[in-house]
Amino acid sequence: MKHKTFFWFFLPTALAMLVFIAAPILSILMQSVFLPHEQVVIEVESCGPFGCSTTTSVDQEATAKLWEEAPLGRFAGMQVYFDRGHLAVAEVGEAWSTTQSWGEFFGTLGNLPLYRALAFTLTYTFVSTPLLIILGFAIAVAVNNLGPWLKGPVIFFSLLPFVVTQLIGSLILFWMVDARGVIGTFIQWIADDPDLSLKASTPLTWIMLIVYGVWNSAPFAFVVFYAGLQTLPQDTLESAMVDGATRWQRIRYVVIPHIMPLVTFVLLIQLMDNFRVFEPIIGFSAEAHATSLSWIIFNDLGGETRQLSSAAANSVLTIIGVSILLAPVLVRTWRESKAKT
Amino acid sequence: MASSVVENRSFGLRLGSALFVIVWLLIAAFPFFWTLWGSFKVELDFFSILDWTDALTGPRTEQVYGSTFTSTAYEGAWIQEEFWRSVINTSLVCFFVVCTSLTIGTLGGYALSRSGFRYTFWLLIAALIFRAVPPMTLVAGYLLPFFELNMWGHLPTAVIVLVAINQPFTLWMLHSFFEKIPKDLDESAKVDGCTQFQAFRHVIIPVMWPGVITTGLFSFLLAYNDFAVTAMVLSKENQTMIPKIASFLGTTQTEGNVMFAVAASVSAVIPLFILVMFFQRQIVSGLTAGAVKG
């Protein structure tokens, strides 16, 4: 295909991605280094028959003029990044020098919004991703052992947690684990504690969210691995059996190497998707115990006062986080592509 | 050859597998059926302090309405809270997102699969990086320009944003489907004097439908399930279903409102249920399409 033809074919999709993905990234970079103008305050002295009093009021005209001259706001440099709501450089430095132990230090960090969100996001990403891969693989192997007529319905019901909207899926589970819901009652019965509430405890909330994450994404891993199992090299399996390999050895040395590329694929997709965890936090109303990077951006943007600078700084930091997370995979792809040429 | 492997499986192993699958199916599907059943009860039955079996038998529902089933939650959600408006909005958004993203995605994906130059590799990598950017960070970038251009709050805005966010995924998927269509097909059309576009129009379009339908399903799911973008970009009267359900939660204090959310959630799940029922094979092939190449 000629360059020119390629260009015209590719133009619409390239434009869409440039305008609505690349440009917003630049937009948050810009917004994060500007702060809104402070309102211009003027003192007005009003004198009546009983003496004079001064009142302060906002000079709307002057404020509007400021915005007109510099529509982005006042330049703040890295100030937003370093303040308490974000990287909190001063607070972290102080905690570093005053705290005695690591536990105490991380405890102090846990009170700073960004670090709190980061802690949950990373825990969620690195705990639920391996778990869902293992669960997905186990389901795939088990379903593969079943008779063929059962496979269709099994795949149908397995897909449900994955296909249903994250917010609705988490709400449905949330209603069930409510202290008055069926799973909540069941857990209280197991723990023999009628006052137990998953919502009230931070560790239990984290576990609940991670369980939700595994429940939601295991079907994806299952379907991908199941498709991989259909293309298993039967000859290799046969010869492994002839050589006396046990079932476990066959899984370990034939099946797992065969689906390893698929594991990488699921890992890549799930790292991306779990890092943006957001909807379960809304669905489980877990803000008090767990926040994520996407959630703090949402929180900045919502409400009466839209804190655009803060949201932008958080977004930039989130994107840096994603880049660090995916750098190993991208570097490997780049090396492979270089090796090919 | 394969049959000997199957025969070798011991009875115990099969039983173990079957039990494991049954447990998994319970975990996967039970919550949906439980909620569907419970959505026809009053709140005090669905969330019962006294006895969890109330959600099954519905004694208080019978007390209030004379029957163990009531559709009050659905009436409340659909009529009183005007959930039907959100349903229409979601339908509009989904329809236009699917059409637009397939149109531009097909052109782009086709070009990527037919151009042998190196930049196609880098474009795909760029798309992968774009795929990795969390939508919420992009929303932070949209708000200010959208306010200034007066674009905020309208359905078309949500449509183009969703199309764009969806493009990287669409491109990857369609690219891998087009790779499977033999290149000789359109090459020979070009030898016969077709331009590239004519070859695409008359030779490729007739054979590309399976891949396009699969990709369309995923575009639909993305638009249907989106919360991050639609919650922030749409105004209250243009809300789609998911943000609307989230807004029910804000007013959970008065009795009955939680049941509105339950009923609305069930209403939003049912189309997905039907979708999976009819398009299970396409969804499975779509999920694996990106993976087969490793």
Interface residues (C-beta under 8 A of the other chain):
Chain A: M1 K2 H3 T5 F6 F9 F10 P12 T13 A14 A16 M17 V19 F20 I21 A22 A23 P24 I25 L26 S27 I28 Q31 A138 I139 V141 A142 V143 N145 L146 L150 G152 V154 I155 F156 F157 S158 L159 L160 P161 V163 V164 T165 Q166 L167 I168 L171 I172 L173 W175 M176 D178 R180 G181 V182 T185 F186 W215 P219 F220 V223 V224 A227 G228 Q234 D235 L237 E238 M241 R247 P261 L262 T264 F265 V266 I269 M272 F275 R276 F278 E279 I282 S285 L293 S294 I297 F298 D300 L301 G302 R306 L308 A311 A312 N314 S315 V316 T318 I319 V322 L326 L330 T333 W334 S337 T341
Chain B: M1 A2 S4 V5 N8 R9 L13 R14 G16 S17 A18 F20 V21 W24 L25 I27 A28 A29 P31 F32 W34 T35 G38 F46 F47 S48 I49 W52 A55 T103 I104 G105 L107 G108 Y110 A111 L112 R114 S115 G116 F117 R118 F121 L123 I125 A127 L128 I129 F130 R131 A132 V133 P134 P135 M136 T137 L138 V139 A140 G141 Y142 L143 L144 P145 I160 V161 V163 A164 I165 Q167 P168 T170 L171 Q196 F197 F200 L221 Y224 N225 F227 A228 A231 M232 I242 I245 A246 L249 V258 A261 V262 S265 A268 V269 L272 F273 L275 V276 M277 Q280 I283 V284 L287 T288 G290 A291 V292 G294
